[in-house]
């Protein structure tokens, strides 16, 4: 037996309650006109209850032509359709609302805002953008329009437009959005780095840091930019500054830091770096690069010892666990080391409340 969809009956009930509230607010005007509206609404509700939403929409639109005071009910219906994923139906309702010449300015703006959300959800970003640009000039919907435009430009990866529109926020809210603006500058810088446009990349990263002095990503990208230009000392300086401010993030560039020391033929610098490293890289490829470097510089036993010492601080990554497991199979780990590893795993399991 097919399951019954309760959405339409619930929607019908919600619309009926809204209609009754509307009638109460207008003191239940008794006239031929109100009776006509009542008949149309109950006809539409009947279609909803019988899961015939297209016919219901036609009836409600017809009723709207009779009584524009029911705009809020239609806005609510359109919003429900959009949240249900039926964007075409929501769009039809909101388009018909906007076409009505007797709407108040507030009602028109609200309908435009709803239609912009319909277009956005349907992937019609150019249409949504045009409506948000119109709303941007209104005081009531300015903030919603800015956020809507920002979401569109993020989807399109048009970071300069995202930056420009975020700057439209009031001065009092700029600081709250500084990290977002810095993120957009970093995205734009990444595009310039990929295209070897290093002057532009540096300008963008300088802007990112002026927005958010603590932007770790801007520092990482500065290092990447210098690395691509073979300015390895400058790259290392940027990356190693993260060892103090963001040790976990510093682990993201261990492999490139090792490559930089090797290209500089700075063996002592590499040994010092490997000895003082704050975190072991967790990603498999970077872990293997680090492992090879520390094996070459200090030997396998030093690598094993360093990994085990760092477990309490960093946790046991998949790459490190696989390496230690292979070593245990080859009897390379001592009984004390195996005991320490077991204790670590049990403590982690206890804190995770494994049942």
Secondary structure by P-SEA (a helix, b strand, c coil): cccccaaaaaaaaaaaaaaaaaaaaacccccaaaaaaaaaaaaaaaaaaacaaaaaaaaaaaaaaacccaaaaaaaaaaaaaaacaaaaaaaaaaaaaacccccaaaaaaaaaaaaaaaaaacaaaaaaaaaaaaccccccaaaaaaaaaaaaaaacaaaaaaaaaacccccccccaaaaaaaaaaaaaaaaaaacaaaaaaaaaaaaaaaccccaaaaaaaaaaaaaacaaaaaaaaaaaaccccaaaaaacaaaaaaaaaaaccaaaaaaaaaacccccccaaaaaaaaaaaaacccaaaaaaaaaaacccccccaaaaaaaaaaaaaccccaaaaaaaaaaaaaaaaaaccc
